[in-house]
Amino acid sequence: MNNKSRIAKGVKIIALVIYGMLTIATCAGVWNFCPERAVKLFSAALLIANCGAIWCLAKTIKTDE
């Protein structure tokens, strides 16, 4: 594995971590400050969907080795 591929892999991993942190922060903000139940449920569905997307992208990054 050369340096370019290691840097590219590191950037992808950092991007996934930032994506996950933004998802968690957004959902936590909605759950704490929005009183409507439907919005909270859609936020939970978004959290689950984003976790699945992060999981799939992480698996593709791992198999690129």
Beta strands, then each sheet from edge to edge (+ up, - down):
end
